[in-house]
Amino acid sequence: MTVQDIIIICVMSVPMLMFSVFPGIWLGDYFEQKYSLEEKQKRIVIIVTTISFALILSSLLHFL
């Protein structure tokens, strides 16, 4: 993987954020109910899930 591939994946992940907000919120709510997380921990789960899901979607789109 070259630097150009990484830059393309990062650029393509910006529009993918639109599609990855819902899974992040859903997973944050699920973890809050299951493990009784605090609000700060729930936000961390939502942000990490949203960013990682967007990067995964954009890398799949780029390489497939």
PDB file of N, CA, C, O and CB in Angstrom:
ATOM      1  N   MET A   1       0.855  -1.166   0.000  1.00  0.00           N
ATOM      2  CA  MET A   1       0.000   0.000   0.000  1.00  0.00           C
ATOM      3  C   MET A   1       0.903   1.232   0.000  1.00  0.00           C
ATOM      4  O   MET A   1       1.825   1.346   0.807  1.00  0.00           O
ATOM      5  CB  MET A   1      -0.974  -0.004   1.227  1.00  0.00           C
ATOM      6  N   THR A   2       0.623   2.127  -0.903  1.00  0.00           N
ATOM      7  CA  THR A   2       1.438   3.329  -1.025  1.00  0.00           C
ATOM      8  C   THR A   2       0.795   4.491  -0.271  1.00  0.00           C
ATOM      9  O   THR A   2      -0.314   4.384   0.252  1.00  0.00           O
ATOM     10  CB  THR A   2       1.638   3.695  -2.504  1.00  0.00           C
ATOM     11  N   VAL A   3       1.513   5.582  -0.234  1.00  0.00           N
ATOM     12  CA  VAL A   3       1.003   6.780   0.422  1.00  0.00           C
ATOM     13  C   VAL A   3      -0.221   7.308  -0.318  1.00  0.00           C
ATOM     14  O   VAL A   3      -1.134   7.855   0.301  1.00  0.00           O
ATOM     15  CB  VAL A   3       2.094   7.864   0.497  1.00  0.00           C
ATOM     16  N   GLN A   4      -0.241   7.147  -1.637  1.00  0.00           N
ATOM     17  CA  GLN A   4      -1.391   7.602  -2.422  1.00  0.00           C
ATOM     18  C   GLN A   4      -2.655   6.826  -2.046  1.00  0.00           C
ATOM     19  O   GLN A   4      -3.741   7.401  -1.970  1.00  0.00           O
ATOM     20  CB  GLN A   4      -1.106   7.450  -3.926  1.00  0.00           C
ATOM     21  N   ASP A   5      -2.512   5.532  -1.813  1.00  0.00           N
ATOM     22  CA  ASP A   5      -3.662   4.738  -1.385  1.00  0.00           C
ATOM     23  C   ASP A   5      -4.199   5.211  -0.044  1.00  0.00           C
ATOM     24  O   ASP A   5      -5.412   5.304   0.145  1.00  0.00           O
ATOM     25  CB  ASP A   5      -3.285   3.267  -1.303  1.00  0.00           C
ATOM     26  N   ILE A   6      -3.311   5.504   0.876  1.00  0.00           N
ATOM     27  CA  ILE A   6      -3.731   5.971   2.200  1.00  0.00           C
ATOM     28  C   ILE A   6      -4.442   7.316   2.092  1.00  0.00           C
ATOM     29  O   ILE A   6      -5.459   7.532   2.751  1.00  0.00           O
ATOM     30  CB  ILE A   6      -2.519   6.084   3.146  1.00  0.00           C
ATOM     31  N   ILE A   7      -3.922   8.210   1.277  1.00  0.00           N
ATOM     32  CA  ILE A   7      -4.557   9.522   1.100  1.00  0.00           C
ATOM     33  C   ILE A   7      -5.929   9.371   0.449  1.00  0.00           C
ATOM     34  O   ILE A   7      -6.882  10.038   0.852  1.00  0.00           O
ATOM     35  CB  ILE A   7      -3.663  10.449   0.245  1.00  0.00           C
ATOM     36  N   ILE A   8      -6.035   8.506  -0.547  1.00  0.00           N
ATOM     37  CA  ILE A   8      -7.325   8.292  -1.212  1.00  0.00           C
ATOM     38  C   ILE A   8      -8.338   7.711  -0.230  1.00  0.00           C
ATOM     39  O   ILE A   8      -9.498   8.123  -0.220  1.00  0.00           O
ATOM     40  CB  ILE A   8      -7.163   7.354  -2.432  1.00  0.00           C
ATOM     41  N   ILE A   9      -7.910   6.760   0.593  1.00  0.00           N
ATOM     42  CA  ILE A   9      -8.818   6.164   1.576  1.00  0.00           C
ATOM     43  C   ILE A   9      -9.277   7.211   2.584  1.00  0.00           C
ATOM     44  O   ILE A   9     -10.454   7.247   2.940  1.00  0.00           O
ATOM     45  CB  ILE A   9      -8.137   4.989   2.302  1.00  0.00           C
ATOM     46  N   CYS A  10      -8.370   8.058   3.046  1.00  0.00           N
ATOM     47  CA  CYS A  10      -8.757   9.101   4.005  1.00  0.00           C
ATOM     48  C   CYS A  10      -9.717  10.109   3.382  1.00  0.00           C
ATOM     49  O   CYS A  10     -10.659  10.554   4.037  1.00  0.00           O
ATOM     50  CB  CYS A  10      -7.516   9.826   4.530  1.00  0.00           C
ATOM     51  N   VAL A  11      -9.486  10.469   2.132  1.00  0.00           N
ATOM     52  CA  VAL A  11     -10.387  11.409   1.459  1.00  0.00           C
ATOM     53  C   VAL A  11     -11.755  10.776   1.223  1.00  0.00           C
ATOM     54  O   VAL A  11     -12.784  11.435   1.372  1.00  0.00           O
ATOM     55  CB  VAL A  11      -9.783  11.872   0.124  1.00  0.00           C
ATOM     56  N   MET A  12     -11.762   9.504   0.858  1.00  0.00           N
ATOM     57  CA  MET A  12     -13.032   8.823   0.616  1.00  0.00           C
ATOM     58  C   MET A  12     -13.794   8.543   1.905  1.00  0.00           C
ATOM     59  O   MET A  12     -15.001   8.301   1.861  1.00  0.00           O
ATOM     60  CB  MET A  12     -12.791   7.526  -0.123  1.00  0.00           C
ATOM     61  N   SER A  13     -13.119   8.570   3.051  1.00  0.00           N
ATOM     62  CA  SER A  13     -13.803   8.297   4.310  1.00  0.00           C
ATOM     63  C   SER A  13     -14.654   9.482   4.774  1.00  0.00           C
ATOM     64  O   SER A  13     -15.554   9.310   5.596  1.00  0.00           O
ATOM     65  CB  SER A  13     -12.787   7.940   5.383  1.00  0.00           C
ATOM     66  N   VAL A  14     -14.379  10.675   4.259  1.00  0.00           N
ATOM     67  CA  VAL A  14     -15.178  11.844   4.658  1.00  0.00           C
ATOM     68  C   VAL A  14     -16.646  11.687   4.246  1.00  0.00           C
ATOM     69  O   VAL A  14     -17.518  11.894   5.090  1.00  0.00           O
ATOM     70  CB  VAL A  14     -14.594  13.126   4.035  1.00  0.00           C
ATOM     71  N   PRO A  15     -16.968  11.332   2.988  1.00  0.00           N
ATOM     72  CA  PRO A  15     -18.382  11.111   2.683  1.00  0.00           C
ATOM     73  C   PRO A  15     -18.955   9.858   3.354  1.00  0.00           C
ATOM     74  O   PRO A  15     -20.162   9.771   3.580  1.00  0.00           O
ATOM     75  CB  PRO A  15     -18.566  11.008   1.187  1.00  0.00           C
ATOM     76  N   MET A  16     -18.101   8.903   3.668  1.00  0.00           N
ATOM     77  CA  MET A  16     -18.573   7.679   4.322  1.00  0.00           C
ATOM     78  C   MET A  16     -19.009   7.936   5.760  1.00  0.00           C
ATOM     79  O   MET A  16     -19.707   7.111   6.350  1.00  0.00           O
ATOM     80  CB  MET A  16     -17.480   6.615   4.298  1.00  0.00           C
ATOM     81  N   LEU A  17     -18.608   9.066   6.327  1.00  0.00           N
ATOM     82  CA  LEU A  17     -19.059   9.401   7.681  1.00  0.00           C
ATOM     83  C   LEU A  17     -20.577   9.503   7.749  1.00  0.00           C
ATOM     84  O   LEU A  17     -21.180   9.224   8.785  1.00  0.00           O
ATOM     85  CB  LEU A  17     -18.428  10.715   8.143  1.00  0.00           C
ATOM     86  N   MET A  18     -21.189   9.903   6.639  1.00  0.00           N
ATOM     87  CA  MET A  18     -22.639  10.020   6.592  1.00  0.00           C
ATOM     88  C   MET A  18     -23.310   8.660   6.809  1.00  0.00           C
ATOM     89  O   MET A  18     -24.361   8.569   7.444  1.00  0.00           O
ATOM     90  CB  MET A  18     -23.079  10.621   5.254  1.00  0.00           C
ATOM     91  N   PHE A  19     -22.688   7.606   6.274  1.00  0.00           N
ATOM     92  CA  PHE A  19     -23.260   6.272   6.397  1.00  0.00           C
ATOM     93  C   PHE A  19     -22.860   5.571   7.677  1.00  0.00           C
ATOM     94  O   PHE A  19     -23.463   4.558   8.031  1.00  0.00           O
ATOM     95  CB  PHE A  19     -22.856   5.439   5.230  1.00  0.00           C
ATOM     96  N   SER A  20     -21.878   6.070   8.371  1.00  0.00           N
ATOM     97  CA  SER A  20     -21.385   5.369   9.549  1.00  0.00           C
ATOM     98  C   SER A  20     -21.804   6.003  10.866  1.00  0.00           C
ATOM     99  O   SER A  20     -21.385   5.540  11.927  1.00  0.00           O
ATOM    100  CB  SER A  20     -19.906   5.294   9.494  1.00  0.00           C
ATOM    101  N   VAL A  21     -22.611   7.038  10.825  1.00  0.00           N
ATOM    102  CA  VAL A  21     -23.082   7.653  12.061  1.00  0.00           C
ATOM    103  C   VAL A  21     -24.095   6.748  12.750  1.00  0.00           C
ATOM    104  O   VAL A  21     -24.032   6.565  13.965  1.00  0.00           O
ATOM    105  CB  VAL A  21     -23.701   9.032  11.779  1.00  0.00           C
ATOM    106  N   PHE A  22     -25.025   6.183  11.993  1.00  0.00           N
ATOM    107  CA  PHE A  22     -26.065   5.347  12.586  1.00  0.00           C
ATOM    108  C   PHE A  22     -25.500   4.108  13.289  1.00  0.00           C
ATOM    109  O   PHE A  22     -25.907   3.826  14.416  1.00  0.00           O
ATOM    110  CB  PHE A  22     -27.047   4.920  11.517  1.00  0.00           C
ATOM    111  N   PRO A  23     -24.568   3.348  12.666  1.00  0.00           N
ATOM    112  CA  PRO A  23     -24.001   2.210  13.399  1.00  0.00           C
ATOM    113  C   PRO A  23     -23.258   2.630  14.669  1.00  0.00           C
ATOM    114  O   PRO A  23     -23.266   1.900  15.660  1.00  0.00           O
ATOM    115  CB  PRO A  23     -23.058   1.438  12.498  1.00  0.00           C
ATOM    116  N   GLY A  24     -22.623   3.793  14.647  1.00  0.00           N
ATOM    117  CA  GLY A  24     -21.937   4.280  15.842  1.00  0.00           C
ATOM    118  C   GLY A  24     -22.900   4.597  16.963  1.00  0.00           C
ATOM    119  O   GLY A  24     -22.654   4.242  18.116  1.00  0.00           O
ATOM    120  N   ILE A  25     -23.994   5.262  16.637  1.00  0.00           N
ATOM    121  CA  ILE A  25     -24.993   5.585  17.656  1.00  0.00           C
ATOM    122  C   ILE A  25     -25.645   4.323  18.178  1.00  0.00           C
ATOM    123  O   ILE A  25     -25.877   4.192  19.380  1.00  0.00           O
ATOM    124  CB  ILE A  25     -26.055   6.533  17.095  1.00  0.00           C
ATOM    125  N   TRP A  26     -25.944   3.390  17.281  1.00  0.00           N
ATOM    126  CA  TRP A  26     -26.585   2.140  17.687  1.00  0.00           C
ATOM    127  C   TRP A  26     -25.684   1.349  18.637  1.00  0.00           C
ATOM    128  O   TRP A  26     -26.150   0.833  19.653  1.00  0.00           O
ATOM    129  CB  TRP A  26     -26.931   1.289  16.451  1.00  0.00           C
ATOM    130  N   LEU A  27     -24.397   1.256  18.306  1.00  0.00           N
ATOM    131  CA  LEU A  27     -23.470   0.510  19.153  1.00  0.00           C
ATOM    132  C   LEU A  27     -23.257   1.214  20.492  1.00  0.00           C
ATOM    133  O   LEU A  27     -23.117   0.555  21.522  1.00  0.00           O
ATOM    134  CB  LEU A  27     -22.129   0.323  18.437  1.00  0.00           C
ATOM    135  N   GLY A  28     -23.231   2.547  20.485  1.00  0.00           N
ATOM    136  CA  GLY A  28     -23.109   3.290  21.735  1.00  0.00           C
ATOM    137  C   GLY A  28     -24.299   3.066  22.645  1.00  0.00           C
ATOM    138  O   GLY A  28     -24.127   2.886  23.850  1.00  0.00           O
ATOM    139  N   ASP A  29     -25.507   3.074  22.088  1.00  0.00           N
ATOM    140  CA  ASP A  29     -26.700   2.799  22.881  1.00  0.00           C
ATOM    141  C   ASP A  29     -26.710   1.365  23.413  1.00  0.00           C
ATOM    142  O   ASP A  29     -27.107   1.118  24.552  1.00  0.00           O
ATOM    143  CB  ASP A  29     -27.949   3.054  22.048  1.00  0.00           C
ATOM    144  N   TYR A  30     -26.272   0.431  22.579  1.00  0.00           N
ATOM    145  CA  TYR A  30     -26.234  -0.973  22.994  1.00  0.00           C
ATOM    146  C   TYR A  30     -25.270  -1.175  24.160  1.00  0.00           C
ATOM    147  O   TYR A  30     -25.601  -1.836  25.143  1.00  0.00           O
ATOM    148  CB  TYR A  30     -25.829  -1.870  21.816  1.00  0.00           C
ATOM    149  N   PHE A  31     -24.070  -0.596  24.039  1.00  0.00           N
ATOM    150  CA  PHE A  31     -23.094  -0.728  25.124  1.00  0.00           C
ATOM    151  C   PHE A  31     -23.545  -0.011  26.383  1.00  0.00           C
ATOM    152  O   PHE A  31     -23.255  -0.463  27.491  1.00  0.00           O
ATOM    153  CB  PHE A  31     -21.746  -0.189  24.686  1.00  0.00           C
ATOM    154  N   GLU A  32     -24.251   1.102  26.225  1.00  0.00           N
ATOM    155  CA  GLU A  32     -24.746   1.826  27.397  1.00  0.00           C
ATOM    156  C   GLU A  32     -25.750   0.979  28.164  1.00  0.00           C
ATOM    157  O   GLU A  32     -25.724   0.944  29.394  1.00  0.00           O
ATOM    158  CB  GLU A  32     -25.386   3.161  26.980  1.00  0.00           C
ATOM    159  N   GLN A  33     -26.627   0.300  27.449  1.00  0.00           N
ATOM    160  CA  GLN A  33     -27.619  -0.542  28.117  1.00  0.00           C
ATOM    161  C   GLN A  33     -26.994  -1.809  28.688  1.00  0.00           C
ATOM    162  O   GLN A  33     -27.327  -2.218  29.800  1.00  0.00           O
ATOM    163  CB  GLN A  33     -28.735  -0.909  27.149  1.00  0.00           C
ATOM    164  N   LYS A  34     -26.095  -2.431  27.940  1.00  0.00           N
ATOM    165  CA  LYS A  34     -25.540  -3.712  28.361  1.00  0.00           C
ATOM    166  C   LYS A  34     -24.535  -3.556  29.493  1.00  0.00           C
ATOM    167  O   LYS A  34     -24.551  -4.339  30.443  1.00  0.00           O
ATOM    168  CB  LYS A  34     -24.885  -4.405  27.187  1.00  0.00           C
ATOM    169  N   TYR A  35     -23.661  -2.557  29.408  1.00  0.00           N
ATOM    170  CA  TYR A  35     -22.593  -2.403  30.384  1.00  0.00           C
ATOM    171  C   TYR A  35     -22.767  -1.181  31.276  1.00  0.00           C
ATOM    172  O   TYR A  35     -21.877  -0.865  32.066  1.00  0.00           O
ATOM    173  CB  TYR A  35     -21.279  -2.323  29.681  1.00  0.00           C
ATOM    174  N   SER A  36     -23.884  -0.497  31.164  1.00  0.00           N
ATOM    175  CA  SER A  36     -24.204   0.723  31.926  1.00  0.00           C
ATOM    176  C   SER A  36     -23.027   1.706  31.939  1.00  0.00           C
ATOM    177  O   SER A  36     -22.475   2.042  32.986  1.00  0.00           O
ATOM    178  CB  SER A  36     -24.594   0.361  33.371  1.00  0.00           C
ATOM    179  N   LEU A  37     -22.668   2.152  30.720  1.00  0.00           N
ATOM    180  CA  LEU A  37     -21.575   3.095  30.545  1.00  0.00           C
ATOM    181  C   LEU A  37     -22.004   4.503  30.925  1.00  0.00           C
ATOM    182  O   LEU A  37     -23.191   4.831  30.922  1.00  0.00           O
ATOM    183  CB  LEU A  37     -21.074   3.069  29.107  1.00  0.00           C
ATOM    184  N   GLU A  38     -21.024   5.319  31.250  1.00  0.00           N
ATOM    185  CA  GLU A  38     -21.292   6.737  31.472  1.00  0.00           C
ATOM    186  C   GLU A  38     -21.363   7.433  30.113  1.00  0.00           C
ATOM    187  O   GLU A  38     -21.044   6.842  29.081  1.00  0.00           O
ATOM    188  CB  GLU A  38     -20.192   7.387  32.383  1.00  0.00           C
ATOM    189  N   GLU A  39     -21.781   8.682  30.131  1.00  0.00           N
ATOM    190  CA  GLU A  39     -21.968   9.429  28.886  1.00  0.00           C
ATOM    191  C   GLU A  39     -20.639   9.636  28.148  1.00  0.00           C
ATOM    192  O   GLU A  39     -20.599   9.568  26.920  1.00  0.00           O
ATOM    193  CB  GLU A  39     -22.622  10.786  29.179  1.00  0.00           C
ATOM    194  N   LYS A  40     -19.566   9.887  28.881  1.00  0.00           N
ATOM    195  CA  LYS A  40     -18.262  10.098  28.254  1.00  0.00           C
ATOM    196  C   LYS A  40     -17.796   8.829  27.541  1.00  0.00           C
ATOM    197  O   LYS A  40     -17.285   8.892  26.422  1.00  0.00           O
ATOM    198  CB  LYS A  40     -17.222  10.533  29.304  1.00  0.00           C
ATOM    199  N   GLN A  41     -17.971   7.684  28.188  1.00  0.00           N
ATOM    200  CA  GLN A  41     -17.578   6.418  27.574  1.00  0.00           C
ATOM    201  C   GLN A  41     -18.443   6.106  26.357  1.00  0.00           C
ATOM    202  O   GLN A  41     -17.960   5.560  25.365  1.00  0.00           O
ATOM    203  CB  GLN A  41     -17.673   5.279  28.594  1.00  0.00           C
ATOM    204  N   LYS A  42     -19.721   6.457  26.440  1.00  0.00           N
ATOM    205  CA  LYS A  42     -20.621   6.237  25.314  1.00  0.00           C
ATOM    206  C   LYS A  42     -20.183   7.079  24.116  1.00  0.00           C
ATOM    207  O   LYS A  42     -20.196   6.591  22.986  1.00  0.00           O
ATOM    208  CB  LYS A  42     -22.076   6.573  25.708  1.00  0.00           C
ATOM    209  N   ARG A  43     -19.801   8.320  24.344  1.00  0.00           N
ATOM    210  CA  ARG A  43     -19.333   9.175  23.254  1.00  0.00           C
ATOM    211  C   ARG A  43     -18.060   8.635  22.626  1.00  0.00           C
ATOM    212  O   ARG A  43     -17.893   8.696  21.408  1.00  0.00           O
ATOM    213  CB  ARG A  43     -19.100  10.589  23.756  1.00  0.00           C
ATOM    214  N   ILE A  44     -17.163   8.110  23.445  1.00  0.00           N
ATOM    215  CA  ILE A  44     -15.930   7.524  22.919  1.00  0.00           C
ATOM    216  C   ILE A  44     -16.251   6.342  22.022  1.00  0.00           C
ATOM    217  O   ILE A  44     -15.663   6.200  20.950  1.00  0.00           O
ATOM    218  CB  ILE A  44     -15.000   7.087  24.066  1.00  0.00           C
ATOM    219  N   VAL A  45     -17.184   5.485  22.449  1.00  0.00           N
ATOM    220  CA  VAL A  45     -17.581   4.331  21.640  1.00  0.00           C
ATOM    221  C   VAL A  45     -18.181   4.796  20.322  1.00  0.00           C
ATOM    222  O   VAL A  45     -17.870   4.232  19.274  1.00  0.00           O
ATOM    223  CB  VAL A  45     -18.589   3.445  22.405  1.00  0.00           C
ATOM    224  N   ILE A  46     -19.037   5.816  20.354  1.00  0.00           N
ATOM    225  CA  ILE A  46     -19.681   6.318  19.143  1.00  0.00           C
ATOM    226  C   ILE A  46     -18.645   6.885  18.174  1.00  0.00           C
ATOM    227  O   ILE A  46     -18.699   6.597  16.978  1.00  0.00           O
ATOM    228  CB  ILE A  46     -20.725   7.393  19.495  1.00  0.00           C
ATOM    229  N   ILE A  47     -17.714   7.675  18.668  1.00  0.00           N
ATOM    230  CA  ILE A  47     -16.718   8.309  17.797  1.00  0.00           C
ATOM    231  C   ILE A  47     -15.780   7.273  17.191  1.00  0.00           C
ATOM    232  O   ILE A  47     -15.501   7.315  15.993  1.00  0.00           O
ATOM    233  CB  ILE A  47     -15.910   9.351  18.578  1.00  0.00           C
ATOM    234  N   VAL A  48     -15.293   6.347  18.006  1.00  0.00           N
ATOM    235  CA  VAL A  48     -14.373   5.322  17.505  1.00  0.00           C
ATOM    236  C   VAL A  48     -15.075   4.431  16.490  1.00  0.00           C
ATOM    237  O   VAL A  48     -14.494   4.095  15.458  1.00  0.00           O
ATOM    238  CB  VAL A  48     -13.816   4.472  18.667  1.00  0.00           C
ATOM    239  N   THR A  49     -16.307   4.046  16.766  1.00  0.00           N
ATOM    240  CA  THR A  49     -17.052   3.197  15.837  1.00  0.00           C
ATOM    241  C   THR A  49     -17.318   3.929  14.527  1.00  0.00           C
ATOM    242  O   THR A  49     -17.175   3.344  13.453  1.00  0.00           O
ATOM    243  CB  THR A  49     -18.377   2.744  16.467  1.00  0.00           C
ATOM    244  N   THR A  50     -17.696   5.181  14.602  1.00  0.00           N
ATOM    245  CA  THR A  50     -17.992   5.949  13.399  1.00  0.00           C
ATOM    246  C   THR A  50     -16.753   6.099  12.518  1.00  0.00           C
ATOM    247  O   THR A  50     -16.824   5.887  11.307  1.00  0.00           O
ATOM    248  CB  THR A  50     -18.542   7.325  13.772  1.00  0.00           C
ATOM    249  N   ILE A  51     -15.637   6.456  13.108  1.00  0.00           N
ATOM    250  CA  ILE A  51     -14.415   6.654  12.321  1.00  0.00           C
ATOM    251  C   ILE A  51     -13.906   5.338  11.749  1.00  0.00           C
ATOM    252  O   ILE A  51     -13.518   5.277  10.582  1.00  0.00           O
ATOM    253  CB  ILE A  51     -13.326   7.304  13.180  1.00  0.00           C
ATOM    254  N   SER A  52     -13.906   4.289  12.560  1.00  0.00           N
ATOM    255  CA  SER A  52     -13.400   3.007  12.056  1.00  0.00           C
ATOM    256  C   SER A  52     -14.313   2.429  10.979  1.00  0.00           C
ATOM    257  O   SER A  52     -13.828   1.848  10.008  1.00  0.00           O
ATOM    258  CB  SER A  52     -13.254   2.005  13.205  1.00  0.00           C
ATOM    259  N   PHE A  53     -15.632   2.581  11.137  1.00  0.00           N
ATOM    260  CA  PHE A  53     -16.571   2.090  10.124  1.00  0.00           C
ATOM    261  C   PHE A  53     -16.405   2.863   8.819  1.00  0.00           C
ATOM    262  O   PHE A  53     -16.478   2.279   7.738  1.00  0.00           O
ATOM    263  CB  PHE A  53     -18.025   2.205  10.630  1.00  0.00           C
ATOM    264  N   ALA A  54     -16.183   4.167   8.913  1.00  0.00           N
ATOM    265  CA  ALA A  54     -15.969   4.964   7.703  1.00  0.00           C
ATOM    266  C   ALA A  54     -14.678   4.569   6.998  1.00  0.00           C
ATOM    267  O   ALA A  54     -14.645   4.486   5.770  1.00  0.00           O
ATOM    268  CB  ALA A  54     -15.940   6.452   8.046  1.00  0.00           C
ATOM    269  N   LEU A  55     -13.621   4.326   7.756  1.00  0.00           N
ATOM    270  CA  LEU A  55     -12.361   3.895   7.145  1.00  0.00           C
ATOM    271  C   LEU A  55     -12.478   2.507   6.519  1.00  0.00           C
ATOM    272  O   LEU A  55     -11.906   2.252   5.459  1.00  0.00           O
ATOM    273  CB  LEU A  55     -11.244   3.900   8.185  1.00  0.00           C
ATOM    274  N   ILE A  56     -13.212   1.618   7.166  1.00  0.00           N
ATOM    275  CA  ILE A  56     -13.406   0.279   6.613  1.00  0.00           C
ATOM    276  C   ILE A  56     -14.211   0.346   5.323  1.00  0.00           C
ATOM    277  O   ILE A  56     -13.866  -0.309   4.339  1.00  0.00           O
ATOM    278  CB  ILE A  56     -14.108  -0.632   7.631  1.00  0.00           C
ATOM    279  N   LEU A  57     -15.288   1.137   5.322  1.00  0.00           N
ATOM    280  CA  LEU A  57     -16.092   1.276   4.101  1.00  0.00           C
ATOM    281  C   LEU A  57     -15.291   1.861   2.948  1.00  0.00           C
ATOM    282  O   LEU A  57     -15.384   1.383   1.817  1.00  0.00           O
ATOM    283  CB  LEU A  57     -17.304   2.149   4.370  1.00  0.00           C
ATOM    284  N   SER A  58     -14.514   2.883   3.227  1.00  0.00           N
ATOM    285  CA  SER A  58     -13.755   3.509   2.150  1.00  0.00           C
ATOM    286  C   SER A  58     -12.628   2.615   1.653  1.00  0.00           C
ATOM    287  O   SER A  58     -12.310   2.626   0.464  1.00  0.00           O
ATOM    288  CB  SER A  58     -13.192   4.835   2.613  1.00  0.00           C
ATOM    289  N   SER A  59     -12.020   1.841   2.549  1.00  0.00           N
ATOM    290  CA  SER A  59     -10.970   0.927   2.078  1.00  0.00           C
ATOM    291  C   SER A  59     -11.568  -0.217   1.260  1.00  0.00           C
ATOM    292  O   SER A  59     -10.968  -0.651   0.277  1.00  0.00           O
ATOM    293  CB  SER A  59     -10.174   0.361   3.272  1.00  0.00           C
ATOM    294  N   LEU A  60     -12.735  -0.704   1.652  1.00  0.00           N
ATOM    295  CA  LEU A  60     -13.405  -1.733   0.831  1.00  0.00           C
ATOM    296  C   LEU A  60     -13.780  -1.174  -0.536  1.00  0.00           C
ATOM    297  O   LEU A  60     -13.640  -1.864  -1.546  1.00  0.00           O
ATOM    298  CB  LEU A  60     -14.669  -2.266   1.547  1.00  0.00           C
ATOM    299  N   LEU A  61     -14.249   0.051  -0.578  1.00  0.00           N
ATOM    300  CA  LEU A  61     -14.610   0.666  -1.836  1.00  0.00           C
ATOM    301  C   LEU A  61     -13.385   0.885  -2.721  1.00  0.00           C
ATOM    302  O   LEU A  61     -13.459   0.750  -3.942  1.00  0.00           O
ATOM    303  CB  LEU A  61     -15.320   1.981  -1.588  1.00  0.00           C
ATOM    304  N   HIS A  62     -12.271   1.220  -2.098  1.00  0.00           N
ATOM    305  CA  HIS A  62     -11.065   1.474  -2.872  1.00  0.00           C
ATOM    306  C   HIS A  62     -10.437   0.187  -3.425  1.00  0.00           C
ATOM    307  O   HIS A  62      -9.997   0.154  -4.574  1.00  0.00           O
ATOM    308  CB  HIS A  62     -10.057   2.208  -2.016  1.00  0.00           C
ATOM    309  N   PHE A  63     -10.398  -0.846  -2.624  1.00  0.00           N
ATOM    310  CA  PHE A  63      -9.692  -2.060  -3.036  1.00  0.00           C
ATOM    311  C   PHE A  63     -10.568  -3.094  -3.728  1.00  0.00           C
ATOM    312  O   PHE A  63     -10.046  -3.998  -4.382  1.00  0.00           O
ATOM    313  CB  PHE A  63      -9.059  -2.684  -1.851  1.00  0.00           C
ATOM    314  N   LEU A  64     -11.868  -2.985  -3.602  1.00  0.00           N
ATOM    315  CA  LEU A  64     -12.719  -3.953  -4.304  1.00  0.00           C
ATOM    316  C   LEU A  64     -13.273  -3.312  -5.512  1.00  0.00           C
ATOM    317  O   LEU A  64     -14.021  -3.944  -6.258  1.00  0.00           O
ATOM    318  CB  LEU A  64     -13.846  -4.477  -3.419  1.00  0.00           C
TER     319      LEU A  64
END
